Every structure is written in C-alpha cells, then in structure tokens.
Amino acid sequence: MIRAGRDCQVRTLTDLAAAAGKSAKSFRNQRLHKVPGHPEPISSARARVLLWDGEQVDAFHAGRPVPALPEEDSRDDLLDRNEAAELADVEPRTWDRYANLPGMRPRPDLVAVAEVDHWRRGEVLDWLDDRPGPGSSPGRPVGSREAASPHARPSCWSAIRPSRPPQRPLNSASLLTRRNVPSHAPARLRYAGYSRMMPS
C-alpha cells in the first residue's frame, strides 16, 4: 500500500538498481534489496511488481535510521489489486473481473503509480457502500465495460517520471531506410525490399 501523499516517493526495483549502478537483473540476482536492514517493499505480499518507499530507501543507504511509515489508514491510501480485493472481501481475480463483468457497477477510477494499478481506499469504501443489494438494479447497463486509461487518474509519480514518448508510425520510406534500401534504387528493388517487410 502507498500511504496517502507518498506516491512521489515510490521506487521500483529498476530505480534501486540504477541508484546502485547495476542492471535490474544483476541487482535482483544478487538480492541486494534483501540485505539485512533494507526496507521492506510497500507492495502487498502477492504483488506482481514490488515497490518501495523512497524516503526509507534513501535513509538506509545514507546510514540513517529508516523512518517508519504512517500506521493510520487514510481515505487517500493507494491500494494495489490484492489490497483492494481484500478490502472488498473478494479474490484478486474477482476484483479484476469487476472491470468488465456485465451488470456490475464500474469500479473506482484507477491511479497508476509506476505502471501499477491502484485504487484510493476511500473510493473503494464508497463503491462498496453504493453497491446495490440482491435483486436491485446494478446501476450500469448490462454488457457495458469499464473504461480503462481515459479515466485513470495521473499520480505524482507519473508526473515526475514521464513515460517513454510514443514512437511515430513508420511509413514505407522509413522502413526502406531501416533496411538500407536507398530511395533512388530501381523500383523493382525498392518493391522487393518493402515486400520482404510486409506480413505474408
């Protein structure tokens, strides 16, 4: 769980490896994130991607006491899929199905931190309170699907770590350049070079 207001502090294993001057694979294989005293991940135990609190990690490497994280729950805590599922008293796979299960109310908006889906504790609680009881209308047309990225909320983490800009689509001239086929080559050669790159 990412405690309220600490999404800017989140570090990934790749971040830890880069700070140590190592590749993520080497860092993981040497288990440098498991040396004695190293802060524990803030992710849930079954999380697919591990995350750490940067303030704790920085203190550890500086030889300072590792500060404790807030213990009191907040409505602005960010829960990963396992934690959100636990709060909803369902299995993580069931929580995943709520995203596109016909007849279900839409889940709360996503908050993506380090490319990991999270949900605000308060909004999950509100969603649970608003769920209709047996026999009542689910509040969403049957067959509709939950919108994904258009309604995903940005986080402070994504603001300070911009994602890789999308690549421009390649046209035929760009493809030929990558295959070292000069633009002034005879038409039959240019066609042959281009056709080899097209799916059969």
C-alpha positions in Angstrom: 0.0 0.0 0.0 1.1 3.5 -0.8 0.3 5.7 2.2 -1.6 8.9 1.5 0.5 11.6 -0.2 3.6 9.3 -0.7 3.2 8.3 -4.3 6.0 10.7 -5.2 8.3 8.7 -3.0 7.7 5.4 -4.8 10.7 3.5 -6.1 10.8 0.4 -8.3 13.4 -2.3 -8.4 14.8 -0.7 -11.5 15.2 2.6 -9.6 17.0 0.8 -6.8 19.3 -0.9 -9.3 20.1 2.3 -11.1 21.0 4.0 -7.8 23.4 1.1 -7.1 24.9 1.4 -10.6 23.7 -2.1 -11.6 21.2 -3.6 -14.0 17.9 -4.6 -12.7 18.7 -8.3 -13.4 22.1 -8.1 -11.6 20.5 -6.3 -8.7 17.8 -8.9 -8.4 20.1 -11.9 -8.7 22.4 -10.5 -6.0 19.3 -9.9 -3.8 20.6 -6.5 -2.8 17.1 -5.5 -1.9 17.1 -8.3 0.7 20.3 -7.4 2.6 19.8 -7.0 6.4 18.2 -3.8 7.3 16.9 -2.9 3.8 13.4 -1.6 3.9 10.6 -4.0 3.1 8.5 -3.4 -0.1 5.3 -1.4 0.4 3.5 -3.6 -2.1 1.2 -6.4 -1.0 2.7 -9.8 -0.3 1.4 -11.2 -3.6 2.1 -8.2 -5.7 3.4 -8.8 -9.2 5.6 -5.7 -9.1 7.4 -4.7 -6.0 7.5 -1.1 -4.9 9.5 0.7 -2.1 9.2 3.9 -0.2 12.0 6.2 -1.4 12.4 8.0 1.9 13.0 4.7 3.6 15.4 3.5 0.9 17.4 6.8 0.9 17.7 6.7 4.7 19.0 3.1 4.6 21.7 3.9 2.0 22.7 7.0 3.9 23.2 5.1 7.1 20.4 6.9 8.9 17.6 5.3 10.8 14.8 4.1 8.5 11.7 6.2 9.2 8.5 4.4 10.0 5.6 4.9 7.6 2.3 6.2 8.8 0.2 3.5 10.5 -3.2 5.2 10.5 -5.4 4.3 7.5 -6.4 7.2 5.2 -9.0 7.5 2.6 -6.2 8.6 0.2 -4.1 5.5 0.7 -3.5 3.8 -2.6 -4.3 0.1 -2.7 -3.0 -2.4 -5.2 -5.3 -5.1 -6.7 -4.6 -7.5 -3.9 -5.3 -4.9 -1.2 -8.4 -3.6 -3.0 -9.7 -7.1 -3.3 -9.1 -7.8 0.3 -11.0 -4.6 1.3 -13.8 -5.7 -0.9 -13.7 -9.2 0.6 -13.2 -10.9 -2.8 -10.3 -12.7 -4.5 -8.0 -10.6 -6.7 -9.3 -12.4 -9.8 -12.8 -11.4 -8.9 -11.7 -7.8 -8.4 -10.2 -8.0 -11.9 -13.4 -9.3 -13.3 -15.3 -6.4 -11.9 -13.7 -4.2 -14.6 -15.7 -5.8 -17.4 -18.3 -8.0 -15.8 -21.8 -7.3 -17.4 -24.2 -5.9 -14.9 -21.6 -4.7 -12.4 -21.2 -1.1 -11.3 -17.9 0.5 -12.6 -15.0 0.2 -10.2 -13.5 3.4 -8.8 -11.0 5.2 -11.1 -7.5 3.8 -11.4 -4.5 5.6 -10.1 -1.4 4.4 -11.9 1.8 4.5 -9.9 5.0 3.0 -11.5 2.7 1.4 -14.1 0.9 -0.5 -11.3 -2.9 -0.1 -10.9 -4.0 1.3 -7.6 -7.3 2.5 -6.1 -7.9 5.0 -3.4 -9.1 3.4 -0.2 -11.9 5.9 0.3 -13.3 5.4 -3.2 -13.3 1.6 -2.8 -15.2 2.0 0.5 -17.7 4.4 -1.2 -18.1 1.9 -4.0 -18.8 -0.9 -1.6 -21.4 1.2 0.3 -23.1 2.1 -3.0 -23.3 -1.4 -4.3 -26.9 -2.4 -4.7 -28.3 -5.3 -2.6 -29.7 -8.5 -4.0 -32.4 -8.1 -6.6 -31.8 -4.4 -7.2 -30.5 -2.7 -10.3 -26.7 -2.7 -10.6 -26.7 0.9 -11.9 -25.0 0.1 -15.2 -26.3 -1.2 -18.5 -25.8 -4.9 -19.0 -22.9 -5.5 -21.4 -21.2 -2.2 -20.8 -17.5 -2.2 -20.0 -15.4 -0.2 -17.6 -13.3 2.5 -19.3 -9.6 2.0 -18.7 -6.9 4.6 -19.4 -9.2 7.5 -20.2 -10.4 7.6 -16.6 -7.2 6.6 -15.0 -6.0 9.3 -12.7 -2.5 10.6 -13.0 -0.3 10.4 -9.9 2.6 12.5 -8.7 4.9 9.5 -9.5 3.9 9.6 -13.2 4.3 13.4 -13.3 8.0 13.3 -12.2 8.8 10.1 -14.2 7.3 10.7 -17.6 6.6 7.6 -19.6 8.5 6.9 -22.9 7.1 9.1 -25.6 5.1 7.1 -28.2 7.0 6.3 -31.4 5.8 7.7 -34.6 4.4 5.2 -37.1 6.9 4.2 -39.8 6.0 4.9 -43.4 7.3 2.9 -46.3 10.3 5.3 -46.8 11.3 4.9 -43.1 11.1 1.1 -43.4 13.2 1.1 -46.6 15.8 3.3 -44.8 16.0 0.8 -41.9 16.6 -2.0 -44.4 19.3 0.1 -46.2 17.3 0.3 -49.4 18.2 3.7 -51.0 15.3 5.8 -52.2 16.9 6.2 -55.6 17.2 2.4 -56.2 15.2 1.0 -59.1 11.6 0.5 -58.4 11.8 -3.3 -58.6 14.5 -3.3 -55.9 12.6 -0.9 -53.7 9.4 -3.0 -54.1 11.4 -6.2 -53.2 12.8 -4.6 -50.1 9.5 -3.3 -49.0 7.6 -6.5 -49.7 10.0 -8.6 -47.5 8.9 -6.5 -44.5 5.3 -7.0 -45.1 3.5 -9.9 -43.3 2.6 -12.8 -45.5 
